[in-house]
């Protein structure tokens, strides 16, 4: 495989902003959750710190508890001024003292403290409810009480519980339905900035509710309508990576299921065979000369439509490398 790996560079267009230390990165659940969400959605992304250049990314994802200092605020403001997008959640965007949003005008919301709903539910409006059930959904996490400023659209609203969780010797409250929809925002959109009031990545890390990934994906689709990769017939556990060498791009398909075996060990053993996988690679104005599987160089028929090179992989046994010669 050396001819297709040597000096190849990953292509990415989304960045998870995490200005922490190596030790914090390794153990942080919100970061692990953001990585998992974007991986399951087949997005091409990096995790960036203040040591990184953020200028090449189209979308910044700022998960849950990333407070801003002057340097982060400056970079994010420049990113927004360049017409690019930000998706944040929870306390991300607040100052270090967690008293206000540093970029309040850009975020389009005012911070009014922590939300006292426990548990908190939400309902999503028609603009971002694709793939969601028509029912109250749980956020599985804590969040903030945000007040939308003029010009900010509220795309999802919080639903209050009948009463907050307490220990009374019984579990009856776990079976109570939600109470009623409030005016408190669960998701706001102001220009190219989307903010979830609650810590959706922490909620996904703790309980893995697919609905949180779905609503996040719907917001990301608005800000990144033409991603580098589109696909059909790929399960959530499949990973897709795009790399590049001079004159060609490569799409890597990885199809294994990690299984927890033992207290701390994840095992990856048997490959999962996939059939008739449809991949569409954005061509960015370049004309494909041929498409083939490596290393056997088996040609694959392809079709270029609407700026994408469309190809079907008949069988993928755990790992496949699809090469697009330009």
C-alpha positions in Angstrom: 0.0 0.0 0.0 3.0 2.3 0.2 2.4 4.0 -3.2 -0.9 5.3 -1.9 0.2 6.2 1.6 3.7 7.7 1.1 3.5 11.5 1.7 -0.3 11.4 1.6 -2.1 14.1 3.6 -5.5 14.0 5.2 -8.2 16.3 3.8 -10.3 18.0 6.4 -12.9 20.8 6.6 -14.3 20.7 10.1 -12.4 21.4 13.3 -13.2 20.5 16.9 -11.8 23.4 19.0 -10.2 22.0 22.2 -7.4 24.2 23.7 -6.5 21.7 26.4 -3.5 19.8 27.4 -2.6 16.3 26.2 -3.7 14.8 29.5 -7.1 16.6 29.3 -7.6 15.5 25.7 -7.1 11.9 26.5 -9.7 11.8 29.3 -12.3 14.3 28.2 -15.7 12.8 27.5 -17.1 15.8 25.6 -14.2 15.7 23.2 -14.4 11.9 22.8 -18.1 12.4 22.1 -17.6 15.1 19.5 -15.0 12.9 17.7 -17.4 10.0 17.8 -20.3 12.0 16.4 -18.3 13.4 13.5 -16.8 10.0 12.8 -20.2 8.3 12.7 -21.4 11.1 10.4 -18.4 10.4 8.1 -17.2 14.1 8.3 -13.6 15.0 7.7 -12.2 16.8 10.7 -9.3 17.6 13.0 -9.0 18.4 16.7 -7.3 21.8 17.0 -5.6 23.6 19.8 -4.2 27.1 20.0 -1.0 25.7 18.4 -3.0 25.0 15.2 -3.9 27.1 12.2 -7.7 27.3 12.1 -8.0 29.3 8.8 -8.6 26.4 6.5 -11.7 25.0 8.2 -15.2 25.8 7.1 -16.9 24.9 10.4 -15.7 25.1 14.0 -17.3 22.8 16.5 -16.9 24.0 20.1 -18.2 21.4 22.5 -19.9 22.0 25.8 -17.4 23.6 28.2 -14.8 25.6 26.1 -14.7 29.0 27.7 -13.0 31.8 25.8 -9.9 33.8 26.4 -8.9 36.8 24.3 -6.9 34.6 21.8 -9.8 32.1 21.2 -12.3 35.0 20.9 -10.1 36.7 18.3 -9.7 33.6 16.2 -13.4 32.7 16.4 -14.4 36.2 15.5 -12.1 36.2 12.5 -13.5 32.9 11.4 -17.1 34.3 11.6 -16.1 37.5 9.8 -14.7 35.3 6.9 -18.3 33.9 6.4 -17.6 30.6 8.1 -19.7 28.7 10.6 -19.6 27.9 14.3 -21.5 25.2 16.2 -21.2 25.4 20.0 -23.0 24.0 23.0 -23.5 24.5 26.7 -21.0 26.9 28.3 -18.8 27.2 25.2 -18.3 30.8 24.3 -18.6 32.2 27.8 -15.8 34.1 29.5 -13.6 32.3 32.1 -15.8 33.5 35.0 -18.9 32.1 33.1 -20.8 35.4 33.4 -21.4 36.2 29.8 -20.7 35.3 26.2 -17.6 37.1 25.1 -18.9 37.3 21.5 -22.5 38.0 22.5 -23.4 39.9 19.3 -22.1 37.0 17.2 -23.8 34.3 19.3 -27.0 36.3 19.4 -27.9 35.1 22.9 -27.6 36.4 26.4 -26.4 34.2 29.2 -28.8 34.1 32.2 -27.2 31.3 34.3 -27.5 27.6 34.4 -30.8 26.0 33.4 -32.6 24.5 36.4 -34.5 21.8 34.4 -33.5 18.3 35.5 -34.2 16.4 33.4 -34.5 18.8 30.4 -36.5 17.9 27.3 -36.6 19.6 23.9 -38.7 19.9 20.7 -37.2 20.8 17.4 -38.9 23.1 14.8 -39.4 22.1 11.2 -36.1 23.5 9.9 -34.0 21.0 11.8 -36.2 18.1 12.7 -35.4 15.8 9.7 -35.1 12.3 10.9 -36.4 13.0 14.4 -39.5 11.5 16.0 -42.5 13.8 16.6 -42.3 13.7 20.4 -40.5 15.3 23.3 -36.8 14.3 23.4 -34.4 14.2 26.3 -31.2 16.1 26.4 -29.5 13.8 28.9 -27.3 16.6 30.1 -27.2 20.0 32.0 -27.3 23.3 30.2 -27.7 27.0 30.3 -30.6 29.4 30.4 -30.1 31.5 27.2 -32.1 34.5 26.1 -32.3 35.2 22.3 -31.4 38.7 21.2 -33.2 40.5 18.3 -32.5 38.8 15.0 -31.7 35.4 16.5 -34.0 32.5 15.5 -35.1 29.9 18.0 -35.1 26.5 16.2 -35.7 24.2 19.2 -37.3 24.9 22.6 -36.9 23.4 26.0 -39.7 21.4 27.6 -39.8 21.6 31.4 -40.2 18.5 33.6 -43.1 18.2 36.0 -40.6 18.4 38.7 -36.8 18.0 39.1 -35.2 14.8 40.1 -34.8 14.3 43.8 -34.1 11.2 45.9 -37.4 10.4 47.7 -36.9 6.7 48.2 -38.8 5.9 45.0 -38.2 6.0 41.3 -41.6 7.1 40.2 -40.4 10.4 38.7 -38.4 8.5 36.1 -41.7 7.6 34.4 -43.2 11.0 34.4 -43.8 12.5 31.0 -42.5 16.0 30.2 -44.7 18.9 31.2 -45.0 21.7 28.6 -43.0 23.5 26.0 -41.4 26.8 27.2 -40.1 29.9 25.5 -36.5 28.9 26.5 -34.3 28.1 23.5 -32.6 24.7 23.1 -31.1 25.7 19.8 -30.5 29.2 18.4 -29.2 30.3 15.0 -27.7 33.7 14.5 -26.2 34.1 11.1 -23.5 31.4 10.9 -23.5 30.7 14.6 -25.6 27.8 16.0 -25.7 27.3 19.8 -27.2 24.4 21.7 -28.2 25.5 25.2 -27.3 22.1 26.7 -24.2 20.0 26.7 -25.2 17.7 23.9 -21.8 16.1 23.5 -21.7 15.2 27.2 -25.3 13.8 26.8 -24.1 11.7 23.9 -21.1 10.5 25.7 -23.1 9.4 28.7 -26.2 7.9 27.1 -25.6 7.8 23.3 -29.1 9.0 22.2 -29.1 9.0 18.4 -31.5 12.0 18.4 -28.7 14.3 19.7 -26.5 13.2 16.9 -29.3 13.7 14.4 -30.1 17.3 15.4 -26.4 18.1 15.4 -26.1 16.6 11.9 -29.1 18.7 10.7 -27.4 21.9 11.8 -24.1 20.8 10.3 -25.8 20.0 7.0 -27.1 23.6 6.9 -23.6 25.0 7.4 -21.8 22.4 5.2 -24.3 21.4 2.5 -21.6 20.1 0.2 -19.3 18.0 2.3 -16.2 16.3 1.0 -17.9 12.9 1.1 -21.5 11.8 0.6 -22.5 8.2 1.0 -25.2 5.5 1.0 -25.4 2.0 2.6 -22.8 2.7 5.3 -23.5 1.8 8.9 -22.7 4.2 11.7 -19.7 2.2 12.9 -18.0 2.5 9.5 -15.3 5.1 9.3 -14.4 7.1 6.2 -11.2 9.1 5.7 -10.0 11.1 2.7 -6.4 11.7 1.8 -4.5 13.3 -1.0 -1.3 13.0 -3.0 -0.3 15.0 -6.1 -2.8 14.1 -8.8 -5.0 11.9 -6.8 -7.4 11.6 -3.9 -8.0 8.4 -1.8 -11.1 7.4 0.1 -10.5 4.9 2.9 -13.4 2.7 4.2 -12.9 1.0 7.5 -15.6 -1.5 8.6 -15.0 -3.2 12.0 -17.0 -3.1 15.2 -14.9 -2.5 18.4 -16.2 -4.8 21.2 -15.6 -4.3 24.9 -13.9 -7.4 26.1 -12.7 -7.2 29.7 -12.8 -4.2 32.0 -10.7 -1.8 29.9 -10.0 -3.5 26.6 -11.8 -2.9 23.3 -11.1 -5.7 20.8 -11.3 -5.3 17.0 -11.3 -8.8 15.4 -13.6 -9.8 12.6 -14.1 -7.5 9.6 -17.7 -6.5 8.6 -18.4 -7.1 5.0 -20.3 -4.3 3.2 -22.1 -4.6 -0.1 -22.9 -2.0 -2.8 -21.5 1.0 -0.9 -22.2 4.2 -2.7 -19.6 7.0 -2.3 -19.6 10.5 -3.8 -16.4 12.4 -3.6 -16.5 16.2 -4.2 -14.3 16.8 -7.2 -13.6 20.5 -6.5 -13.5 21.3 -10.2 -11.0 18.6 -11.1 -11.8 15.9 -13.8 -11.4 12.3 -12.8 -9.3 10.2 -15.2 -10.0 6.8 -13.6 -11.2 5.3 -10.3 -9.9 2.0 -8.9 -9.5 -0.2 -5.8 -5.9 -0.4 -4.4 -3.7 -2.3 -4.4 -5.2 -4.6 -7.0 -6.0 -1.6 -9.3 -9.4 -3.0 -10.2 -11.2 -0.3 -12.2 -14.6 1.0 -10.9 -17.1 2.7 -13.2 -17.9 6.3 -12.1 -20.2 9.1 -13.0 -19.7 12.9 -12.4 -22.9 14.7 -11.4 -23.5 18.0 -9.5 -19.8 18.4 -8.6 -19.4 14.9 -7.2 -17.7 11.8 -8.5 -20.1 8.9 -7.8 -18.9 5.3 -7.5 -20.2 2.1 -6.1 -18.0 -0.4 -4.3 -19.5 -3.9 -4.8 -17.9 -5.5 -1.8 -15.7 -4.1 1.0 -14.2 -6.6 3.4 -13.2 -4.6 6.5 -11.0 -2.2 4.6 -11.1 -0.7 1.1 -9.0 2.0 -0.5 -10.7 3.8 -3.5 -8.3 5.8 -5.6 -9.4 8.7 -7.7 -6.8 9.7 -10.3 -7.4 13.3 -11.4 
